[in-house]
Amino acid sequence: MGFFSNILEKLGMSSAAAAPVITPPAVPGAAAAPAPAPVAAPAAAPAVASITMVDVMALMEKKAAANPQKLNWKTSIVDLLKLLDLDSSLAARKELAKELYCPDELMGDSAKMNMWLHKNVLAHIAANGGNVPKELFD
């Protein structure tokens, strides 16, 4: 995932970004040869389950305390990106929003897009092994 994988990498979760591999389903009517491929795919599942949790709260609070700017990453996608030393420009946020499938009706209103983006980025971080309190992305 381009931009989002950069976020995971900055959080020390780069292995989480690489772990979820989706294999296409076997072609119906194929001979016995495709059968071993689906058997091998579940073997990758334990690797996903073995992802260690990253304490995103502690990491981000530490970064915020060390930053000379007063950044509120818990409510602002711009501040979250700044703390991770990533591009927080509108163009970068739009790229990230498209990558995470932001609804088209929100893309024209940067405030609505930013609110949607912040919640979804945190939810995606949690889904990839980040310890993020649910109230931050509900």
Backbone torsions as a table, in degrees:
resi	resn	phi	psi	omega
1	MET	NA	98.2	-173.9
2	GLY	-31.6	-90.7	-172.6
3	PHE	-64.0	-43.5	-178.3
4	PHE	-63.5	-35.1	177.6
5	SER	-64.3	-29.1	175.3
6	ASN	-65.4	-37.6	178.0
7	ILE	-63.9	-48.1	179.6
8	LEU	-60.5	-39.9	179.9
9	GLU	-63.5	-43.0	179.4
10	LYS	-64.5	-26.6	178.6
11	LEU	-88.5	2.9	-178.6
12	GLY	76.6	26.3	-177.1
13	MET	-116.4	29.5	-176.3
14	SER	-63.5	-29.8	177.4
15	SER	-68.6	-30.0	177.6
16	ALA	-68.6	-34.6	-179.9
17	ALA	-68.1	-31.7	-178.2
18	ALA	-87.8	-21.6	-172.8
19	ALA	-68.1	-48.3	-175.8
20	PRO	-68.4	101.7	178.3
21	VAL	-111.5	123.1	179.9
22	ILE	-101.7	121.0	178.1
23	THR	-98.3	139.5	179.7
24	PRO	-67.3	150.4	179.2
25	PRO	-66.6	155.9	179.9
26	ALA	-65.0	147.5	179.6
27	VAL	-73.1	125.2	179.5
28	PRO	-63.5	144.4	178.0
29	GLY	82.8	2.7	179.7
30	ALA	-78.2	158.1	-178.9
31	ALA	-69.7	-171.6	-176.3
32	ALA	-67.1	-16.5	-177.2
33	ALA	-60.5	-44.9	-178.8
34	PRO	-68.5	-18.3	-177.4
35	ALA	-57.5	-42.1	-179.8
36	PRO	-64.0	-29.1	-179.3
37	ALA	-61.2	-48.6	177.2
38	PRO	-62.8	-29.2	177.6
39	VAL	-67.2	-37.1	-179.7
40	ALA	-72.6	-29.6	-177.7
41	ALA	-61.7	-44.6	178.6
42	PRO	-61.6	-24.4	178.2
43	ALA	-62.6	-25.7	177.7
44	ALA	-75.2	-21.2	-178.3
45	ALA	-58.5	-41.7	178.3
46	PRO	-59.9	-31.2	178.2
47	ALA	-64.0	-38.2	178.0
48	VAL	-67.7	-41.2	-179.0
49	ALA	-67.7	-23.5	-177.3
50	SER	-88.1	7.5	177.7
51	ILE	-63.1	129.2	178.8
52	THR	-80.2	144.1	180.0
53	MET	-72.7	141.7	176.2
54	VAL	-109.0	127.8	179.1
55	ASP	-78.9	87.6	-176.2
56	VAL	-63.4	-39.9	179.6
57	MET	-56.9	-52.7	-177.8
58	ALA	-63.1	-42.9	-179.5
59	LEU	-62.2	-47.0	-178.0
60	MET	-70.3	-36.9	177.4
61	GLU	-64.2	-38.7	177.7
62	LYS	-64.5	-44.1	178.5
63	LYS	-63.9	-40.0	-179.9
64	ALA	-65.3	-40.4	-179.8
65	ALA	-66.2	-33.4	-178.8
66	ALA	-83.1	-12.1	-176.9
67	ASN	-86.8	134.1	179.9
68	PRO	-67.9	-23.7	177.4
69	GLN	-84.0	150.3	175.2
70	LYS	-88.8	99.5	-176.1
71	LEU	-111.0	132.4	179.5
72	ASN	-107.2	83.8	-177.4
73	TRP	-67.7	-20.1	-177.7
74	LYS	-71.4	-20.2	-179.4
75	THR	-125.8	-12.1	-174.1
76	SER	-122.8	123.0	176.5
77	ILE	-66.7	-34.5	179.0
78	VAL	-62.8	-46.8	179.8
79	ASP	-66.0	-38.4	177.9
80	LEU	-59.8	-47.0	179.9
81	LEU	-65.6	-39.0	178.8
82	LYS	-62.5	-42.5	179.6
83	LEU	-63.9	-27.8	178.9
84	LEU	-90.1	6.7	-178.6
85	ASP	56.7	42.9	176.6
86	LEU	-115.0	159.4	178.6
87	ASP	-61.9	122.5	-179.7
88	SER	-110.1	14.6	-179.4
89	SER	-64.6	162.2	179.1
90	LEU	-59.4	-41.1	179.7
91	ALA	-61.7	-41.9	179.4
92	ALA	-66.6	-40.8	179.4
93	ARG	-66.7	-36.3	176.7
94	LYS	-65.9	-39.7	177.2
95	GLU	-60.4	-46.0	179.0
96	LEU	-64.4	-40.5	179.2
97	ALA	-62.7	-41.7	177.5
98	LYS	-64.7	-41.1	-179.9
99	GLU	-61.2	-35.1	-179.1
100	LEU	-95.4	11.6	175.7
101	TYR	62.8	49.3	174.5
102	CYS	-63.6	136.4	178.2
103	PRO	-58.2	140.1	-177.3
104	ASP	-56.3	-35.1	-177.4
105	GLU	-67.3	-17.4	177.9
106	LEU	-92.7	-19.8	-175.3
107	MET	-65.1	-27.8	-178.8
108	GLY	-82.0	-13.4	-179.1
109	ASP	-116.4	103.4	-172.6
110	SER	-61.2	-33.8	179.5
111	ALA	-65.5	-46.3	179.4
112	LYS	-66.5	-40.4	178.5
113	MET	-62.4	-43.0	-179.2
114	ASN	-62.6	-41.9	179.5
115	MET	-64.6	-45.1	178.7
116	TRP	-61.9	-45.1	-176.7
117	LEU	-63.2	-44.3	-179.3
118	HIS	-58.8	-49.4	-179.6
119	LYS	-63.1	-41.9	-177.4
120	ASN	-72.0	-36.1	176.4
121	VAL	-62.6	-46.4	179.4
122	LEU	-63.8	-40.0	178.2
123	ALA	-64.4	-40.9	178.5
124	HIS	-68.1	-36.4	176.3
125	ILE	-62.1	-44.9	178.9
126	ALA	-62.3	-40.8	-179.5
127	ALA	-67.0	-19.9	-179.4
128	ASN	-102.6	17.0	174.9
129	GLY	103.8	10.0	177.7
130	GLY	-88.9	136.6	177.5
131	ASN	-85.1	93.1	-178.1
132	VAL	-121.8	126.6	178.0
133	PRO	-58.9	134.3	-176.0
134	LYS	-58.5	-31.4	-178.6
135	GLU	-64.8	-18.2	177.8
136	LEU	-76.4	-21.8	-178.4
137	PHE	-124.4	9.3	174.8
138	ASP	-83.1	NA	NA
